[in-house]
Amino acid sequence: MSSSSKSHPGIKTRETKEYLACNSQELENYQNSEDDTVSRILREIPGNELCAECSAHDPDWASLNLGILLCIECSGVHRNLGVHISKVRSLTFDVKVWEPTVLDLFRALGNAYSNSLWEGMLLLENKRIREFNVTIPVTKPGPRDAIYSKEKYIQAKYVEKALVVREATESGYSTTIWRAVKTNNLREVYRCIVFSDMNIVNTIFDDVTTVDLYHQKNDMQQDHECDSPVVVDLKVYDPSLCQRIQDANEPRNCFQGCSLLHMACYYGNRVMLELLLQFGADINWRDYHGRTPLHHCVARGDYSLAKFLLRRGASPAVRDCGGLNVLERAMEIGSITDEELFILLAGS
């Protein structure tokens, strides 16, 4: 073998190290680029160049459910509120959370719109303040103010909702939010969540309908559980026996017991799903026939949305009131052509 075909053992080692170093640098550059892209996108949203609470420049933290950007100090205060009020994440460290649906949600909300609701009282002119006969209980802090001032303000703003202006005639939030989900009005849904003191994201069809329900419940049927022996024996809630569904030849035509998540799935509104889930909507809520939002997505052939729900924690093992889980119900309709979805459902 000629000497030209041989290489010094150290050369290969050096080449390997250089290759790894090069690829590590490329990966780091890619990650930094991705972080910069997320920060750039979020800070271009109106009001997001400043912290939503103290107006500090270049905020690099966020509240996922509130749709706002925060400075590091105010983010710490938000974290202490608990995740049921504010879900704090970093723009640069928590890269996995910044999925397209979350970015789209922030584009729809942002500091300017969010604060127009949460800080509505601060935006009132003196004349309107007198009309409402209110006293502004707290002062908005600045970047250099003590942490105590920021804690007091943020507590009053989100826990007590002390700065929210609610019109005297404003009522019927359940009906309003249901209509907003149907029309994919993200801001209106957010407004209802802010203004309402109830767990409004779990509003169901039965709460808002103005017509007689198709299925009349007696006392024995209230709050039924599909896996109870009586129901399994009688199959009175089996979706395949629902005359309304049979007459319409439409597996999702009966909305009785459906939640806002079911409705968002029906209309294919992924960002709306994101908003509702961020505020604690029950992803496995079952309608009158025991069907979850995942059941509805698969029934209507929206496999992309079904996979989104599964990634967000939807259970494929839940059985409807006919005793079938999502995969079994799907196989009744026909074979699932999406291999990834089939594997996710079969894993239950």
N, C-alpha and C positions, 0 to 999 in steps of 0.2 A: 504494500500500500504506500503510495507516495506521501511525502510529508505534507503536501498541500491539502490532502484529505483528512489529515489529523488536526485536532484542535487541543489547545492546552486546557486541562480540566478546569482551570479557573475562569476561562472565557465563558463557558456555559453557565457557570454560577453567576458571573457578572451579568450576562445577558438576561438570565432569569430574574435577577434582582431589579435590573433596569426595566424589564417588562412589567413586573409587578408594581414597581414604583410609578411607571407611566400610567398603568391602568388604575391604580389607586388615585393618582392625581386627576385622571379623567373622570372617575366616579365622583370624587370630591367636587370637581368643577361642575359636574352635572347636577349634583345635589344642591350646590350653592346657587346655580342658575335657576333650579326649580324653586328654591326658597325665595330668591329675588323676584321670580315671576309671581308667586303667591302674594308677597308683600306689595308688589307694584299694583297688581289687580285690586287688592283690597283697599289700598290707600287712594286709588283713583275714584272710589265711590264717594259721593258728596258727604262731607263732614268727617271723613275717615283720616284726614291728615292730622287730626288732633285727637287726643284721648276723649272719649265720650263723657268722662266725669270731671276731669280737672283741666282739660285743654292743653295738656303737654304735647309737644310736637313728636311726630314720628312714632306713634304707638306700635308696639310689636307683640302685643298680646290681644286675645279676642275672647268674647263670650259667644259660644256657638249658637245657643238658643236665642239669645237676645239680639244677635246680629250686629254687634258693635265691636269697635277696636278700643283697646285700653293700654295705658302705660303700665310698666311693671309694678309700680306701687299700688295703683288702683286694681290691678289684676289680683293682687294678694288679698285685697279687701273683698273682691267678688268671690274669690275662692272660699273665703270664710263664711259666705252666705249659705253655702251648700249647693250641691248640683241640682237640687230641685228648683233653685232660683237662677243660678248662673253656672254654665259649664265652661270653665276657663281652659283655653289652649294657647300654645305659642304659635306665632306665624312661622317661626324658623325651626323649632325643635320638633313639633308635632306634625311632621309633614304628611303622615298617613291620613290625617283627618280631613285634609283639604281636598276632598273629592269634588268633581264637577258640580254635583247637586248642592254641596255646601257653599261653594263659590257663587253659584247662581242665587242661592238664598240670600247671601250677603249683598249681592248686586241689587236685589229687590228691596232690601231693608237699609242697612247702613246707619251710621251715627246720626245723620241729619233727620231722617224719618223717625228713627227710634226715639230720639230725644224730643221730637215734636209731640210725642204721646206721653212718655214718661216724665218730661219736664214741661208739660203743657202750661202749667201755672206760671212758669217763668216767662213764657211768651205772651202772656196776656198784657194788654195795655192797662194803664191805671184805671181807666173808665170801666173796663170789663171786670177788673178785680173788685171794684166797688159793687158792680151789678151782681157778681157771684157772692159778695159778702164773705170773702175769704181772706185769710192771713197767710202769707207765704212762711212756712215753718222753718225752712233752712236756707242757707246761702250756698250757692254753687262755689266749690273751692277752686283755687288756682293751683298751678303746678308746684309752687313753693310752699303751699300751705301745709300745716302739720298733718300727719297721718290721722290724728284724731278727728280733724275736720272732715277729712275724706270719708272716714268710717261712718260718721254721723250722717253725712249727706247721702251716701250710697244706701245705708240702712233705711233711711226715710224714703228714698226714691223707689226702691224695689220691694222691700218687705212691707212697708206701711202704705206704699203708693200715695204718698202725701202730696205729690205734685201733679197727679193725674187730674185732668179736668173732665168731669163727666156731666154731659148736658142733662138738665132736669128731666127732659122727655126721653132720654136714651134708655131703652129697655128692649127686651126680647133678643138678647145676644145669641141665644141658642139658634133662633130662626135665622138671624143675620149671618152667623158663621157657617151654617149649613148652606145657605145660598152662596156665600163667598167661595166655599170649597167647590161647589158645582160650576161656578164661573171662573175658577182658578185665579181668584183675586187674593194674592198672597198678603198684600198690605192690609186688606180688610180683615182677613183671618187674624193677623197679628194684632190689629187694633182691638178686636173682640177679646183676644186672650189678655191683653193689657188691661182693658176696662172691666172685665168680668172678675168677680171674686170666687166663682165656682170652678170646678174642674171641667171647663167647657170643651176641652179637646176630646173628651169621651162622650159628647152629645150623640144620641142615636136618632134614627129616623122616627121612632115612635114618639120622641119628645117634641118634634116640630111639625109633624104632619097635621093638616087641617081636614083630612078626609078620614072616613072610617077605616080602621085597619082591616086588611084582608082576612087575617087569622084572628079570631076573637079568643082571648084568653079567659079561662075561668080561674078560680082561686088555686086549683090544683096545678095549673100550668104556669103560674107566675114564677119567673126566675128558674126555669127548668134547666136541668143538667142532662146533656145528651147521653151520658154514660150511666144514668140511673136505671135500675132494673125495669121500672114502669115504662119509661120512655122507650127503651130498647125493645121491650115486648110489644108495645102498641105501634111503634114507629110513626107516631102522629106528627112528628116534626121532620121526617125524612124529606129532603129536598126533591127527591125523585117522585114523591107522591103529591107535591104541591100543585094544585090545579092551575094556579096562575102561571107557574113556570111551564107547565105542560101546554096550556092554551097558547102561550106566546112563543113556544119552542125556543125559549131564551133562558139559559141556565142561571142568569143573574137578574132576572126580571123582578123577583120579589125582594124588596128592600127592607122588609120588616125586621127590626132588630139590628139593622146595619149601622155602623159607626161612621164617623167622618173619614176614617182610613179606608173603609170599604168604598165610600163614595169617591175618594181621591183615586183609588185603584180603578174604579169603573170608568173614570174619565182619563186615566193614564197620566195623572199629574205627579211626576216624580218629585219635583221640588216642593210641591204641597205636602207630599208624604214626609219629606225631610223636615219641614217646619212642624208638622203635627207630632212626629216622633221626637224631635228635639224638646218639645214641651210635654212629653210624657204620655202620649196617646198609647193605648194598649194594643200592641202589634198582633196579639193573638185573640183579640175580641171576637166572640162568636155571635153571629146573627141568629134570628129565630130558628133557622134550620141548622145551626151549629157550625156554619161556615165562617172561616177566618178570612181576612183580606187576601191571604195567600191562596185559599180555595178560589176566590173570585178571580184573581189574576190568571190562574191556570185555566179556569173555566172559559175565560174570554180569550185565551191564547196569547196573553201578554207575557211571554217568557222572560223578557228583559226585566220587566218590573217584578216578576216573581223572584228572580235571582237577586234583585236589589233587596227585597224583603228578607230573603234568606240570609243575606250577608249582614243584615241589620238585626238578626236574632229571631226571625219568625220560625215557629216550630212546624216542620212538615209532618210531625207525628199526630197532630190534633185530628181527631175523627169528627166528622159531621154527624148529624142525628140519624143518618142512615147507616152509621157504623163504619164509614170509609174515610181513610186519610186522603191527603191531597193526591198522592200518586195513584192510589186505587181509583179515585174519582176521575182522574185524568185519563186513565187507561180505558175507562168506559167510553170516553169520547173518541179516543183513537190513540195511536202511539205518539210518544213525545219525541220529536225530531231533534231537540236540543240536547246534546249529550251531557253537557255540563249540568243542566237543570235536572236531567234524569239521575245523575250521580248524586246531586245534592238531596233530591227527594228520596232516593233509595237508601241514603245513609241514615234515615230515621229508623 
